Amino acid sequence: MNAPATGGGAGCPPWSRWREALWLLLRGVTVRRCVPVALVVGCVLSAINQGTVIGEGRASWGTWIRVASNFVVPFLVSSYGFLCTGRRPGVATPADTSAGNGEGE
């Protein structure tokens, strides 16, 4: 059975423009599915990359900023993947193709 042409797979609302995807992200549509991924990946990355410094008690503000990025980046990547399931296929606007993202070329 084929997926519906209007997008919306895996619980993601359908969208066709990147600003719509950004609006969905800012509204928190991705939070429920993507926070658990970010928590697991962020903990693993933090343990690998900053575990020694934190364990020895030498953590600075820079260390904690790096720890925070270990959670933010996986959240954004997971959100991007989740939002891609709702993109309506075949709908490209002039703004999408002129941005040089390789679509429609």
C-alpha positions as CSV (number, residue, x, y, z in Angstrom):
1,M,0.0,0.0,0.0
2,N,1.4,3.4,-0.9
3,A,1.8,6.3,1.5
4,P,-0.7,9.1,1.1
5,A,0.4,11.9,-1.2
6,T,-0.3,14.6,1.3
7,G,2.6,13.6,3.6
8,G,2.0,13.3,7.4
9,G,3.8,10.0,7.9
10,A,4.6,8.7,11.4
11,G,2.4,11.3,13.1
12,C,4.1,14.4,11.6
13,P,1.7,17.0,10.2
14,P,2.1,17.5,6.4
15,W,4.2,20.5,5.2
16,S,5.6,21.7,1.9
17,R,7.8,24.7,2.7
18,W,10.8,24.8,5.0
19,R,9.3,27.8,7.0
20,E,6.3,25.5,7.7
21,A,8.8,22.9,9.0
22,L,10.5,25.5,11.2
23,W,7.1,26.6,12.6
24,L,6.3,22.9,13.4
25,L,9.7,22.6,15.2
26,L,9.1,25.9,17.2
27,R,5.6,24.7,18.1
28,G,7.0,21.6,19.7
29,V,5.6,19.0,17.3
30,T,8.9,17.1,17.4
31,V,9.4,17.2,21.2
32,R,7.6,14.0,22.1
33,R,9.5,11.8,19.7
34,C,12.9,13.5,19.6
35,V,13.6,14.3,23.3
36,P,14.1,10.7,24.2
37,V,16.6,10.3,21.3
38,A,18.5,13.4,22.4
39,L,18.6,12.3,26.0
40,V,20.2,8.9,25.1
41,V,22.6,10.2,22.5
42,G,23.5,13.2,24.6
43,C,24.3,11.1,27.6
44,V,26.5,8.8,25.6
45,L,28.3,11.6,23.8
46,S,28.8,13.5,27.1
47,A,30.2,10.5,28.8
48,I,32.6,9.8,26.0
49,N,33.7,13.4,25.3
50,Q,33.6,15.1,28.7
51,G,33.3,12.2,31.2
52,T,36.9,12.4,32.3
53,V,36.9,16.1,32.8
54,I,33.6,16.0,34.8
55,G,34.7,13.0,36.8
56,E,37.9,14.7,37.9
57,G,36.0,17.8,38.9
58,R,37.7,20.0,36.3
59,A,34.6,21.0,34.4
60,S,34.5,24.7,33.3
61,W,31.7,26.7,31.7
62,G,33.1,25.6,28.4
63,T,32.7,22.0,29.4
64,W,29.0,22.5,30.3
65,I,28.4,24.3,27.0
66,R,29.9,21.3,25.1
67,V,27.7,19.0,27.2
68,A,24.6,21.1,26.3
69,S,25.5,20.9,22.6
70,N,25.7,17.1,23.0
71,F,22.0,17.2,23.6
72,V,20.9,20.0,21.3
73,V,22.5,18.6,18.1
74,P,20.9,15.1,18.4
75,F,17.6,16.8,19.1
76,L,17.9,18.9,16.0
77,V,19.0,16.0,13.8
78,S,16.2,13.7,15.1
79,S,13.7,16.6,14.6
80,Y,14.9,17.0,11.0
81,G,14.4,13.3,10.3
82,F,10.9,13.3,11.9
83,L,9.8,16.4,10.0
84,C,11.1,14.9,6.7
85,T,8.4,12.1,7.1
86,G,5.7,14.8,6.7
87,R,7.1,16.6,3.7
88,R,4.7,16.7,0.8
89,P,6.5,15.2,-2.2
90,G,6.9,17.1,-5.4
91,V,6.0,20.5,-3.9
92,A,9.0,22.8,-4.5
93,T,8.7,26.6,-4.3
94,P,11.0,29.0,-6.2
95,A,12.5,29.9,-2.8
96,D,13.4,26.2,-2.2
97,T,15.1,25.7,-5.6
98,S,16.9,29.1,-5.6
99,A,18.5,28.5,-2.3
100,G,20.9,26.1,-4.0
101,N,19.9,23.0,-2.0
102,G,20.1,20.8,-5.1
103,E,16.4,20.1,-5.3
104,G,14.7,20.5,-8.7
105,E,18.0,20.5,-10.6
